[in-house]
Amino acid sequence: MFSKKKKKEESSVLNVLSLNIYNSQGYIYKKDSLTLLKKLTFNKNNFIASYINNKDIITTTVKISKNIDEEDIDDIIDIKAYEDLGLDEATSYNIVSVEAEEDADEKAYHIFVTPTDRLDELFLPVKKQIKYFDLITPAPLLYKVLYKREMLPDNKSHAFVYFTQNDTFLTIYKNGEYIYSKSLEFSLEQIYDRYCELIGEKIDENEFYSVLESEGLQTNREEFKDTFVKIFGEVFIVINDIIIYAKRAFELENIEQIFIGSNKGPILGLDEYSQNYLGLNSTEFNLNYNIPNDDWYTDQLQYLMVLNSLEYIEDSSSFVNMTMYPRPPSFINRASGQFIIIIFSAISASLAYPLIFLVGAYANNAKIYALDIEDKKLSQESIKYKRIISEKKKIIKSLDNNIKMLVSKYNAKTKTLESIYNTKVNYRLKSGILHTVAEELTKFEVNIDRLQTNGDMITLSVVSSEDRKFTELIKYMSEKHFDEIVSIDIDKIEKDPVNNYYIGILKVQLK
C-alpha cells in the first residue's frame, strides 16, 4: 500500500524498542529486523519509544498573536490550555504543543494534555524494568511519519481509523499535517461487549476475536455476520458524523482516502463496507514496510513507533514528546559526574607543581564565580515569572467568578426566550415532517409498508428491491438533515423469499 522511502544514513543508536504500554507487548528493531520482545530488560543501547492512547489525551487548538515574544509562548499556551479546557488548577498536567497552520496575524498550536497521575499509572510500572522512555508520542501523531518518509502524498486529506483493544480513534490529516482526532466508543473490548448484548448471552471471548480476525464481515456464520453488520453500522454512523463535522470545522472540501486497521489484523470486508457506507475510497491500513519479522501480523502502531523513533533520532525538533521519564544525561553532564571530575582535578592539581595548583584553583574560582552570576540571574528570572503567573491566576479567578455569575443570568434568560420561541416558531407539524420523509423515500425507490410516530420518533416499515438503497437513503438523509436528526438507523434487513423484496424497519429520531 505504501511506498518505501530511500534508506537514510545509519544512526548511532543500536536498537529501537517499541512498546505498547497498554498490553506490555514490545518489539525490538535491530539490524533492519523487527522481533517480538520476550522479556523487558534494561539496555542502555536501546532507544525506547511508546505512545499514549487518544482517549487518555485532552486536545484543543489555540491561536496566539504573532506579537507575543518567543520566550512567553510556552506560558501563554499553558494559560490557554487551562482556560479553554477547564483544567483543574489543583491537578498536575503534562502539557505539550506543536505549531499548526498560521494566518497573517496569529499562530495556531495543537495542544495535548494528560494528567501526570495518569502518565505515572501507565508508565512507572514498566519504567522500573527499563529505566527510561526516550519518546512518548500521542497516538494520533504517529501517522505524521508517513508523510515525512513520502509514503503518503502530502497534498491531500486522509482519515485514519484504528481499532485497539481499549481505544478506537479517528485521525484526520490535511496536506501532511495533523488537524483533528476523536476517540470512538467502539474499542475491540466494547465491540465484544456490544455483541454479547445484542445476542443476549456472553460467548467465549477467544472465539469472538478468532472469528473477527480470520473471517470478519465476510463470515458465513449467520449468528456472527448479521450482528457484525449491525455493530459496524453503528460504528460508521459515528464516523460519518465526525467526518461531516470535521469538513465543516476545518474547511475540508473532501477526504480523498480513509485507512482502516486494527491491532489484531485487518478485519475482512470492513474496508469494502466503509466504502459503500461513507462513499469514500477506503483501504486496509497495512504499512508493508519490508521489515522482516516472524509474526503473521504485527500491530501497525508498533511499525509507526519504530519509524517515528528513527526520525526522532535524526531530528527531534518537530516532535511532540510527552515523556516524563527521559534517559539520564551522560556522566560528564550529571551534577554528580561534574562533582567527581572537579574533586579528581583538585586532587591531581594538589599533587602537581604548586604553580599548576594555583592556576587550577584560580580557574575553578573563576568558573564558580561565573556560575554564581548565572544562578542569580536565573533566580531573578524565575521569581519574575512566578510573580506574573500568580498575578494572572488572581485575574483568571476573578474573571471566572464574574463569568459564572453572568453565565447563570444569561442561561436563565436564554431558557425563557428559547421556551417562548419554540412555542411560537419551532413547533413542527407532523404532516410536514412525514411529507419530507415520503419524498426522500420516493427518491431512492423505497416504499412504506407501515408507519408509526411516537413524539419525535418515526418508525417506518420500508420495502425495496435492493438492500443497498436502504444504505444510500440513510447516508443521504444523515448528510442532508444532520441538523434536524438525532439518529437514523435501520434494524435487521430481511429478504422476502416469495417476492425477493428487502424489508427493514427504519427509525428516525428527530431533534
Buried (B, 14 or more C-beta within 10 A) or exposed (E): EBEEBEEEEEEEBEBBBBBBBBEEBBBBBBEEEBBEBEEBEEEEEBBBBBBBBBBBBBBBBBBBEEEBEEEEBEBBBBBBBBBBBEBEEEEEBBBBBBEBEEEEEBBBBBBBBBBEEBBBEBBEEBBEEBBBBBBBBBBBBBBBBBBBBBBBEBEBBBBBBBBBBEBBBBBBBBEBBBBBBBBBEBBBBBBBEBBBEBEEEEBEEEEBBEBBBEBBBBBEEEEBBBBBBBBBBBBBBBBBBBBEEBBEEBEBEEBEBBBBBBBBBBBBBBBEBBBBBBEBBBBBBBBEBEBEBEEEEBBBBBBBBBBBBBBBBEEEEEBBBBBBBEBEEEEEEEEEEEEEEEEEEBEEBEEEEEEEBEEBEEEBEEEEEEEEEEEEEEEEEEEEEEEEEEEBEEEBEEEEEEEEEEEEEEEEEEEEEEEEEEEEEEEEEEEEBBEBBEEBBEEBEBEBEEBEBEEBEBBBBBBBEEBEBBBBBBBEBBEEBBEEBEBBBBEEBEEEEEEEBBBBBBBBBBE
